[in-house]
């Protein structure tokens, strides 16, 4: 079993909050984390039709079964329970705990924020981070991590990633999409998914997606919101800051799991990935999500940006750390070139407040060069610990 780095935070929070809300994509390991961390707690899965029906028709009776503490899995299936939970935790003398899990980002977060503000701690559990996988499989190469992605079942059962991710997409489209939206043509939506994967790490162009998919830009925006709500994709906003230069205003598009993105691109093997024209973008996606997971696992705000000006000068990631900004350049090549440092130099000249400058590349060396901390994937967590004041 691969240990999750958010586990220590998870254990600590239950001492301070009556409710913990754990969100993340399906099969990211939420249930396993809850039941392993709190094996003594009662458990109810609201995906079960009988349990869901009971909770929906008699919420007071349903919750009365659990006078002390309970894990309620997939709370978005019966969001009405949250208002009843609020009443219970506000009752004088209540000393129990509710742990709620959900796999629909917006619907769960909005409901929880309205009813349980100040009563719940919010945690996000994404698929396994590369550092979590490397702790168990230290010889894993970047291409292996990109291709396999981070869904725990692939590692727990040593399954073929292409088959697992194919089943994941089929189940996602058939079940989750029908719950989130009334999409009539699922075939077109699946094509839209593939087109999004082909734009990984690129500026989001709704007009181009609209033309290539054959749907309106309004539909494109709605479908992107659905992908975000179900933890498939996320948009990385551009950095503005107090800069006089013209900066781009469009976000970039990334997938929460590189294995899923690679599958949707039609990549069916590691050898195919190694020569794929979008390998560099997938490596960039891997590092962006690795840094995102590093921050989320410490329950910090994931305020991440990218920088690009009108002349095309770019830094892949900008991380505010309270005293300034940490620019991060990402390069998939295993040989360091002087060109790797150009974006960081341009950013430093424009912003004049980088605390540390990082270069994450496809090799294994860890050193400082040209005032830049260089690191590979295997040492990225340690470098982030030393570089970020968050």
Secondary structure, DSSP 4 states (H G I P E B T S, - for coil): -PPPTTHHHHHHHTTT-SEEEEE--TTSSHHHHHHHH-TTSEEEETTSHHHHHHHHH-HHHHHHT-SSEEEEE-GGGGTTHHHHHHHHHTSTT---EEEEEES-HHHHHHHHHHHSTTTEEEEE-PSPPHHHHHHH-TT--HHHHHHH-S-HHHHHTT--HHHHHHHHHHHIIIIIHHHH---S-HHHHHHHHHHHHTTTTSB--HHHHHHHHTS-HHHHHHHHHHHHHTTSEEEEEEP--S--S-B--PPEEEES-HHHHHHHTT--SHHHHHT-TTHHHHHHHHHHHHHHHHHHTTT----EEEEEBTT--EEEEEEE-SSSEEEEEEE--SS--GGGGHHHHHHHHHH--EEEEEEEESS---EEETTEEEE-GGGHHHHHHHH---
